[in-house]
């Protein structure tokens, strides 16, 4: 891969990220939650292992939401009218986001809840 194609790949990736942020409401919510988790990490001075878990969870949720968004757009372009298999594909992709979000929320509670309670 030459330097120009590598730069193009990064440019396309940032264009995709920009389109995702501009057009996906749930994506903006997940990014906002990730920023709150990072702020909480700084506030509570979490450990390196906790940082790894928080960042992994934030990345997991945002990535699954981006893949869900991409799959929805592809499905809409390929088969704009309602179809049971398209619905199932979209539902499963949404379930992946839900599952990642639930696991991340539980991880966040395990990390942050004891720290928050100790403030009270």
C-alpha positions as CSV (number, residue, x, y, z in Angstrom):
1,X,0.0,0.0,0.0
2,X,1.5,3.3,-1.0
3,X,1.4,6.5,1.1
4,X,-1.3,8.0,-1.0
5,X,-3.7,5.1,-0.7
6,X,-3.0,4.9,3.1
7,X,-3.9,8.6,3.4
8,X,-7.1,7.9,1.3
9,X,-8.1,5.1,3.6
10,X,-7.8,7.4,6.6
11,X,-9.7,10.1,4.8
12,X,-12.5,7.7,4.0
13,X,-12.6,6.4,7.5
14,X,-12.9,9.9,8.9
15,X,-15.6,10.7,6.3
16,X,-17.5,7.7,7.6
17,X,-17.1,8.7,11.2
18,X,-18.3,12.2,10.3
19,X,-21.4,10.9,8.5
20,X,-22.1,8.5,11.4
21,X,-22.0,11.4,13.9
22,X,-24.1,13.7,11.7
23,X,-26.8,11.1,10.8
24,X,-27.1,8.6,13.7
25,X,-28.9,9.8,16.8
26,X,-28.2,6.7,18.7
27,X,-24.6,6.9,17.8
28,X,-24.4,10.4,19.2
29,X,-26.0,9.1,22.4
30,X,-23.4,6.3,22.7
31,X,-20.5,8.7,22.0
32,X,-21.9,11.0,24.7
33,X,-22.1,8.1,27.1
34,X,-18.6,7.2,26.3
35,X,-17.4,10.7,27.0
36,X,-19.2,10.6,30.3
37,X,-17.5,7.3,31.2
38,X,-14.1,8.8,30.3
39,X,-14.9,11.9,32.4
40,X,-15.9,9.6,35.2
41,X,-12.6,7.7,34.8
42,X,-10.6,10.9,35.3
43,X,-12.8,12.1,38.2
44,X,-12.5,8.8,40.1
45,X,-8.8,8.2,39.1
46,X,-9.6,4.7,38.0
47,X,-6.8,2.1,37.7
48,X,-5.1,1.1,34.4
49,X,-7.1,-2.2,34.3
50,X,-10.3,-0.2,34.8
51,X,-9.3,2.2,32.1
52,X,-8.8,-0.7,29.7
53,X,-12.2,-2.1,30.6
54,X,-13.9,1.3,30.2
55,X,-12.2,2.1,26.9
56,X,-12.9,-1.4,25.6
57,X,-16.6,-1.1,26.4
58,X,-16.8,2.3,24.9
59,X,-15.2,1.1,21.7
60,X,-17.3,-2.0,21.6
61,X,-20.6,-0.1,21.9
62,X,-19.6,2.6,19.4
63,X,-18.3,0.0,16.9
64,X,-21.4,-2.2,17.1
65,X,-23.6,1.0,16.6
66,X,-21.5,1.9,13.6
67,X,-21.8,-1.5,12.1
68,X,-25.6,-1.5,12.8
69,X,-25.8,1.9,11.1
70,X,-23.9,0.6,8.1
71,X,-26.0,-2.5,7.8
72,X,-29.2,-0.5,8.0
73,X,-28.1,1.8,5.2
74,X,-27.0,-1.1,3.1
75,X,-30.2,-3.0,3.6
76,X,-32.3,0.1,2.8
77,X,-30.3,0.6,-0.5
78,X,-30.4,-3.0,-1.6
79,X,-34.0,-3.7,-0.6
80,X,-36.0,-0.5,0.1
81,X,-39.4,-2.2,0.6
82,X,-40.2,-4.3,3.7
83,X,-38.9,-7.8,3.7
84,X,-38.8,-10.3,6.5
85,X,-35.1,-11.2,6.1
86,X,-34.1,-7.6,5.9
87,X,-36.1,-6.9,9.1
88,X,-34.4,-9.9,10.8
89,X,-30.9,-8.7,9.8
90,X,-31.7,-5.2,11.1
91,X,-33.2,-6.6,14.3
92,X,-30.2,-8.8,15.0
93,X,-27.8,-5.9,14.4
94,X,-29.8,-3.8,16.8
95,X,-29.7,-6.7,19.3
96,X,-25.9,-6.7,19.1
97,X,-25.8,-3.0,20.1
98,X,-28.2,-3.7,22.9
99,X,-26.1,-6.6,24.2
100,X,-22.9,-4.6,24.0
101,X,-24.6,-1.7,25.8
102,X,-25.9,-3.9,28.6
103,X,-22.6,-5.6,29.2
104,X,-20.9,-2.2,29.1
105,X,-23.4,-0.7,31.6
106,X,-22.9,-3.6,34.0
107,X,-19.1,-3.2,33.6
108,X,-19.5,0.5,34.3
109,X,-21.6,-0.2,37.4
110,X,-19.0,-2.6,38.7
111,X,-16.2,0.0,38.3
112,X,-18.0,3.2,39.2
113,X,-20.8,2.3,41.7
114,X,-18.4,1.5,44.6
115,X,-16.4,4.7,43.9
116,X,-19.6,6.8,43.8
117,X,-21.0,5.2,47.0
118,X,-17.8,6.0,48.8
119,X,-18.3,9.7,48.0
120,X,-21.6,9.6,49.9
